[in-house]
Amino acid sequence: MSSSFQSNKNIFSLTEDLLVRVYEKLAFESDRKSFRLVCSEFRRIDSLTRKHLRVLRVEFLPSLLQKHPQLQSLDLSSCPRIDDGVVSLLLTRVGPGSNSVSWASWTQGLRRLVLSRATGLRFSGLEMLARACPSLESVDVSYCCGFGDREAAALSCAVGLKELKMDKCLQLSDVGLAKIAVRCLKLEKLSLKWCMEITDLAVDLLCKKCVDLKFLDISYLKVTNESLNSIASLLKLEVLCLMACPLIDDAGLQYIERGCPSLKAIDVSRCEGVGSSGLIAVVRGHHNLVELNAGYCLTELSSTLLHWIKNLKQLEMIRIEGARISESGFQVISTNSKSLLEIGLSKCVGVTNMGIMRLISGCINLRVLNLTCCHSVTDAAISAIADSCRKLVCLKLESCNMITEKGLCQLGSFCSLLEEIDLTDCCGVNDKGLEYLSRCSELSCLKLGLCTNISDKGLFYIGSNCTKILELDLYRCTGIGDDGLDAISRGCKKLTKLNLSYCNEVSDRGLGYISNLEELFDLEMRRLDKVTGVGLEAIAAGCKRLADLDLKHCVKVGDSGFWALAYYSRNLRQINLSHCAISDMALCMMMGNLTRLQEAKLVHMTNVTVEGFELALRACCVRIKKVKLLAPLRFLLSSEILETLHARGCIIRWD
């Protein structure tokens, strides 16, 4: 007793400086949480030291910001209810003993602000934020359906911005981007993915004003070669993403050949108009290229293109998914084998064991290899990969159904650094193979969907040895049951994502084991015919961090399970209740109580009446962002609720 007291006394005698240094050594949020729960002094150190904050519930935001005045990064992407009024309340404060109003202290050092999916935030709130945060350098407003030109103009008040992400801001046009370009002259990184109203005109102005751009993503935009002509003038551009731009072609890439002298990475995947000649132009003009993504835009890897790729001595990543490649082509790519860190060959035609052996014979530094749907690959190729690529961390082998336990034995023996492996639909994988694979103790992601030859015995090996697993996919693994989940819950305590869909042998007992996974964030459990409300109650009570839940076709789950979700699962963001036997009352309670819910799929729920849907939607209309309903409800629900949902930016998908 006295030694314990003396130990505690020594801890509490540490100076503030030493406690701060201890706190900064804590890498995981769970460890930091334990630290601040020790005592009030440790909690104070946490408040003074914390630089990054991700808020899960908007009602706690004012007190959290008051506790953490030294924030540099604030993530509000999980707060769908934030709007201009909330922002005004958070930003202003009244000085003690006076009526003067000034900006809150937490804004002064803020450098990064994440507002993605904040559908209620408009131009006045954004302008207040931009003016209140003088050090702001990075903003993310992706998927804000109400973000348009007025909002862009407001955000342009943050003249010190260096990084801006506006993916899928569908109302943004050339006018709004022009405001950004004219005022935010320090921009270095800009993402405009899916901003469909942006044209060549705005891209041209952007390139003339923001000359320091190093990263530009205009994927999916309907810009033409004229935009590439403008982009070619950017002397500092290092990364250019053009994924699925339907109107650019080889002629446009010739502009890039003569410009962008600092270019290191280019992505032209799924660009229908791009072929070998365009890629040859890019490679010919940029011998220092580090990353080349040409997935699904080439029918064949030509000998001329291979000749130029051979000259890329610093190439670290190449993706040529969907192309036909000869065995001699593998030999050419292997010329740069020592520098290659990632190779993508998903759905390539002509991939054979011999080709793989030639490719990776010298790839001693390879980290990522994607062989998805390369059906001719066998254990011989896997053995060669394991022998040559000892530093491999990610291997994707989906639908490589000729792989057996022999190949997995080699991976387990030589690839000790392996963190992710995808064996989806590899029917040759069995329990013995999982025993070999479990030697890879660094595994964090294991995908075994459609592997029907594995059982609880195989999961026992994984649970016993792979304690670092964060993601486990057991989709349609019909041979696994409750005992296997017991092994996983005992060994894989850090699991955050689990797919049990169509695992028909899993019952309430299995879900009881899963409820011990306190870090579980995403759970898919479609059509678990043996699961009732008892199992769902256990999940709701135990997995408090659960954010995504798929219960489609769980027909035996009754209202007791849904009541438990409404009471315990306050962090749920997405839920699929399609084909569930939920009642009006339980649905209304869930949609009203789950204050973080952003997306719900509510089709074929035969026990729910039109009045039940109406009341449920009214209960969540201020925060829901996406909802899936049966098409006939379009004519049965009141126009008032439909107009309210639309006004709040909610997207309704009619099935």
N, C-alpha and C positions, 0 to 999 in steps of 0.2 A: 504493500500500500504506500509506504513511504517513498520507494523508488519511483512509483508511478507519479506521485505528487511532485517529486524532484524533477522528473522528466518534463511535466507540464510547466513547472516553474521556469525551467531553462528555455522552453519554447516561448513563453510569454515575455521573457526578458530580451528577446531579439529586438534590435532597433528597426525602425520603419524602413530604412534603406535595405536591410537584409531581408525583411519580409517581402518587399517589392521584388527583390532579385529572385527569391524563392518562387513567388507567384508567376513571374515571367518564364520560369522553366516548365510550367505546367502546360502541356501541349493540348490536352483534351478538355472539352467543356465540362465533362462529368467530373474531372479532377478539380477544376476551378470551382464547380458548384460545391464539392465537398470542402474545399478550402474555406469558402466564405460562410459555411455553416458551422465552422468551429467555434467562433465567438464574434462579438461585435467588432473587435479590433481587426480581425481578419476580413470581416465584411467591409470595414472602412477602407482597408488596403485594396480590396477588389474594386470599390467605387472609385478610388483615386487613380487606379492603374488601368482600368479597362479602356481599351481604344476602339473596340469593335462591338457593336450591339445589333442583334437581330431580334426584333420584337414580334412575338407571336399573337398578342392580343392587344388591340388598340386601347382598351380601357386602362391598361397598366402603363401606357406610354408616358403620361405626364410625370408620374413618380419615378420611372426609370431614368428619364432625362435629367431629372433633378439630382438623382443619386450619382450619375456618371457625367460630370462636367467636362471631362477630358476626351470626349469621343472624337475619333477621326473618321470612323465609318459607321453609317447607320442604315440598316436594311429594314424597310417597311413593306416589303413585297407580300408579306403574309397578313397585312392589315387592310382588307378590301374596303372597310368602312371609312377610311381616312378621306377627308374632303377639305375644302377651303376653310370651313369653320374650325375644324380640328387643328389645322395648320396655324391659323391665326391665334388660337388659344395657346398652342405650344410655343410659339415664337415670341409672344409679348409677355412682359412681366411689369409689375408696378413696383417701383423702388420703395423701400420701407420708409414710412413717415412722409411720403410725398405722393403727388399725383402724376409724377413723370413716368413715361412708358419707354422702355428700351428693349433691345433684342435680348432674348434669353442667352445666358452664358454658354450653353452647350453648343451654340452655333458657331462660335468664334474659331474653333480649331477643326471644324468638320471639313474633311477633304472628299469623302465619297458618300453618295446618297443613292440608295436603290429604291425606286418607286414603281417598279414593274407591276402591272396589273392593278394599279391604283385607279380604278375607273371613275371614282368620284372627285378626283383632283382636277381642277380647271386652272385657267390662266392666272387668276388673282392669287391663288394659293402658291402656284409655281413662282410667280414674281416675288412674293414675300420671301419664299425660301431662297431664291437666287440673290436677293438683296441682303438677307440676314446672314448669309454664310460667305464671308469675304475670302475664305481659303478654299472654297469648293473647286475641285479639279475633275471629279468624275460623277456623272449622273446616268442612271438607267431608268428610262421611262417606257421600256418595251411592253407591248401588249396593253397599253393604255388606250382603250378604244375611243375615249373622248379627247385624245391628244391630237390637236390640229394646228393650224397656222397661228392662232392667237396664243396657244400654249407655247409654241416654239418661240414666238416673239418674247413672251414673258421669260422663258428660260434663257434667252440670249443675254439677259441682264447679268448672268454669271460669266463675265468676260474672261475670267481666268480658266475656264474649262479646257481640259486637255483630252478628256475622254467622254464620249457621249454615245449612248446606245438607245436607238429609237426603233427597234425591230417591231414590225407589224403595227405601227401607228398609221392606220389606214386613212385617216383624215388629213395627214400631213401632205402638203403639196409643195410646189416650187417656191411659193411665196414664203412659207414658214422656214424652209431650208435656207432661203436667201437671207432671212433675218439672222439665223445662226451663223452663216458664212461671213456676213459683214461684221458682226460684233465679236464672235468668238475666234479670234485670229490665232490663238495658241493651240487650237485643236490638233491632236496627234493621232487619236483613234476615233473613228466614226463608223457606226454600224447602222445601215438603213434597210436591212433585210425585210422584204415584204412591204415596204412603203410604196404601194403601187401607183401613187399619183406623181411620183418624182420622175422628171424627164431629163433629157440631155441638157436643157437650159440651166437647170439648177446645179447639175453636176459640173458644168463648165464654170459657173460662178464660184462654186465651192473650191475648185482646183486653182482658180486665180487668187482667191483670198486666203485660203488656209494652206499655205505653202509648206507648213511643217508637218503635214499629214504623213504618218508612218504606217497606219493601218486603215484600210477602207473596205467595207463590206457592202456591196450593192446587189447581193444575191436576190434572184427572183424578180428584179426590176425589168421593166420593158424599155430599157435604154438601148441605144443603138451604138454602132461603131464610133459615132461622134463623141460619145462619152469616153471611149477608150483613147481617142485622140487628145481629149482634155486631160485625162488621167496621166497620160504619158509625160506631161510637163512636170509632174511631181517628183522633184529630185531626191526627196528623202523617203519616198514610199518604199516600205519593206514587205508588206503583206497586202495582197489584192485578192478579194473573194468575189467571184463572179458566178457562183453556182446557179444553174438553171436560168440563166439570162437568155431568153429565146431569140432575141434579135441581134445578138453579136455573133460574129463569124470569124473565119481565118483572116479576112482583110483587116478587121479591127485589131486582132492580136499583132499584126505587123506594126501598128503604131507603138505597141508596148515594146516590141523588139528594139525600136530606135529611141525609146525613152525609159523613164524609171530606172536610172542607173544603180539605185540602191536595192532593187527588188531582190528579195530572198525567198518569197513563197507566193505561189499563185494557185488558185482553185478555180478550175473551169469545168468541174464535174457537172454532168447532166446538161451541158450546153449543146443543144441539138445542132447548131450551125458550126461547131468547132470540130476540126479534123486534124489530120497529121500535119498538114502544111502550116496551120496556125501555131501548133505546139512547137514545131521545128523553129519557127520564127522566134518564139519566146525563148527557147533554150539556146538558140544561136546568139541571141543578144544578151544573155545573162549567164555567164559561165560560173557565177558564184551562187546560183540557185540552190537553196537548201531543201525546199519542199515543193513537190509537183503533184497536184491532185487532178488527174484526168479521168476519173471514174465515170463510166457509162456515157462517154462521149466518143469513144473510138470503137470501130468494129474490129480493127486489127492493128497490132503494134508493128508498123512498117519498119523495114530495114534502115531506111533513111533516118527516121526518128530515133531508132535505137543507136545509130551512129552518133547523133548529137547528144543523146542522153549519156553516152559513154564518156563524153568530155566533162560532165558535171562532177568534178572531183570532190566537191563538198556536199553532195546530195545526201540528205539524211532520211527523207521520207518520199516514197513514190507510191501512188495509188493508181492503178490502171484497171479497176473493176470492170468486168463485162467485156473485155477485149479478147480477141484471139491472139495467142502468143505461141511462138514456136520454141522448140528446145534450144535452138541457137540463140533466141532472144533472151532466155534465162541466162545463158553464158555471158551475153553482153552486159546485162544489168549487174551481174556479179563482179564486173570490173571495178565497181565502186563499193564492193561489199564491205570493206572495213569501215567506211563512213556511214553506211546505211543503219538506221535505227528502226525504221518502220517500212514494211512492204504490205500493200493491199492488193490481193489477187482474187477477191470475192467474185464468184460467178464467171471467172475467166475460162475461156475455152482453150483446151490444149495443155492444161496443167497435169503433169504426170510425175511419177516418183523420180524419174531420171532428171526431169526439168528442175524439180525442187532440190534435188541433191546438187546439181550444178549451181543453182542460185545461191544456196546458203553455205557452200563449202568453206567460204572465207568470212562469213558474216558473224564474226566473233562478238560484235557489239550490238547485234540485233535485239531490240526490245519488244517490238510488236509485229505479229505476223497474222494476216487475215486470209484464211483459205476456205471461207464459207462457200458451200455448194461446189467445191472441187471434188467431184464424186470419184475420181480415179485415184485419189490419194489413199495410200495404205500404210500399214505399220512401218514399212521400210522407209518411207519418207519421214514419218514421225521420229523414228530412231535417228535418222541423219540430222534432223532438226535438233533433237535433244543433245546429240553429240557435239554439234558445231556451235549452237547458240546457247551457251551456258548462262547468259545474262537475260534471257527471255523473261518478260514480265506479263505479256498478254498474248494468248494464242486462241484464235477463233476457228473452230472446226465444225460449225453447224452443217448438218446433212452430209458429213464425210462418213458414210455408213459402213465403210470397209475397215475402220479403225477398231481394234480390239484391245484386250488387256495387255497384249505384248507392247503396243505402242505406249500405253499409259505407264507401263513398267519403266520404260526408258525415260519418260518425262519425269517420273517420280525419283528416278535415280540421279539424273543430271541437272534438271532445271529447278534447283532449290529456291530460286528467286521468283518463281512464277506466282503472280498475284491474281490473274484472271484467265479463266479458260471456259470456252463455250463449246459444249458437247451436245447441244440441242439436236435431237433426231439422229443421234449416233447409236443405232440399234445394237452395235457390237459392244457397247459399254455395259459391264456387269459389276457385281459386287467385288470381285477380285481386282478389277481395274480400279475401282474406287479405293481399295486398300493400297494399291501402288500409288495412286494419285495423292493420297492423304499424307505422303511423305513431304509434299510441297506445303510446308507449314506456314508460308507467307500468303497463302490463298486468301483473297478478300472477296472474290466474285466467282461463283460456280454455277453454271447453267447446265441443267440436266433434263430439260423439258423433252418429253416424248421418249425418254430412255426407259422402256418398259421392262428391261431385264435387271433393273436394280431393285433392291428390297431394303428392309430395315437394317439388315446386316451391313450393307454398304454405307448407309447413313451413320451407323455406329462408328465406322472407321473415320468418317469425316468429322463427326462430333468430337471424337477423342483426340484428334491430332491437328485439325485446322481451326484453331480457336480465334483466328483473326478474321474469319469470314463475316462480311457485311451484307452480301447479297447472295441468295440461294433460290434458284428457279427449279421447281419440281413439277412443272406443268404436265399434267397427264401421265405422271409416273405412277401407274396403277398398282405397282407392287409394293409401294410404301404405305405404312400405317402409323398408328399411334406410338408404337415403341421406337420407331425411327425418329419421330418428332421429340420424344423424350431425350434421346441421345443428342439431338441438335440443340435442344433447349439447355441441356446441362453443359455442353462444351462451347457453343457459339454464342456467348453472352452479348456480343457486340452486334449481332444481326440487326440490320435496319430494314431490309427488304426481303420478303418471302412470298413465293408464288406456290400455292397448294391447289390451284384450280383443277377440278376433275380427278383429284386423288380420292377415289370413291371409298377407300377403306378408312379414311380419317374420320374420327368421331368426336364427340364432346370431350372425351378423355384426352385426345391429342391436342385439342385447342386449349385444354387446361394446362398442358405442358408449355405450349407456345405463350401463354399469358405471363410466363416468367421472364420473357424477353422484354425488358424495360426500355430498350433502345429502339424497338420495332417501330418503323415509320410508315411502311407501305406493305399492305397485306392483301393478296388476291386469293379468294377462296370460292370460286364459282362452282356451282352444282356439287356441293358436298352433301350428299343425300342423307348421311347419318348424323349431320350436325343439327342441333336444335337451339332454342333460345338459351339453354344452359351453357353451351360452348361459347356463344356470342357474349353472354354476360361475363364469363371469365376473361375473354379478350378485352372487353371494355374496361373492366376493373383493373386489369394488370398492365395493359399496354397504353399508358397514359399519353405517350408521344405520338400515337397513331394519327397519321394525317390523310392517308389514302386507303380506302377500303372498298373492295369489290365483292358484293354478296349476290351477284346475279344467279338466279335459279336455286338459291338456298331456300327451297320451298317449305322445309320443316321448321324454319326459324319463326317463332311466334313473337307476339308483341313484347313479351318480357325481355327478349334480347334487344329489341329496338329501344325500349325504355331505358335499358342499361346504357346503350350508346348515347342517348340524349342526356343522361345524367353524368357519365364519366368522360366521354370522348370529346372534350371541348376543343381539342386541337384538330379535329377532322376538317380537311379542306376539300376533299373529293370523295364522293360515295356513289356506288352503283347499286340501286335497289330494284332493278328491273326483274320482273317475274318473281318477286318476293310476296309473301302472304302478310303484308303489313296492313293495319287498319287506318282509318281516317285519323283517329285520335293519336296513334303512335307516330304517324307521319307528321302531323302538325307539331307535336311535341319536339320531334327531332329537328325539323326545319327551323323551329323557333329557338331552341336551346343551343344548337351548334353555331355559335356566333362567328366562327372562322370559316364556315362552309362557303366555298366558292363555286363548286361544280357538282351537279347532281343528275343522275340518269334515272328517270322515273317512268319507264314504259312497262306495259303489260302487268300492272299491279291491280289484279282483278277485284281485290277487296276495298279499293279506294274509290270513292264516289267523286263526281265532279265537284261537289261542295268541299270534299276533303282536299282535292288539288287546289281549289281556290284559296282556302284558308291556309294551307301549307305555303303557297307562294306568297301570300300576304305577309306571313310570318318571317320570310327571309328576303323579301324584295329589295331591301336597302343594301344588301351585301352580295347576293348571289350574282355570279358573272356568266354562268353557262348552265343551261338546263335542257334536258332531252325529254320530250313528251310525245305521246301518240298524236298523230295528225288530227284526228277528229276533235280533240280538245280545243283546237284553234277556234272552232265555231261554238264551243260550249262554255268556255271561260269568259268572264266579263271583259269587256273592252277596257275597263278601268285598270284591271290588274295587268293586262298585256301592255297597255300604254305606260304604266308605271315601270314595268320591267325594262321596256325599251328605253325609257328616259334615263334609267340608272345604268344603261350600257350593258344590260344582260342579253346574251345571245341565246335565242331559243331554237333548238334543232327539232324540227317536227319529223317524227319517224313514221 
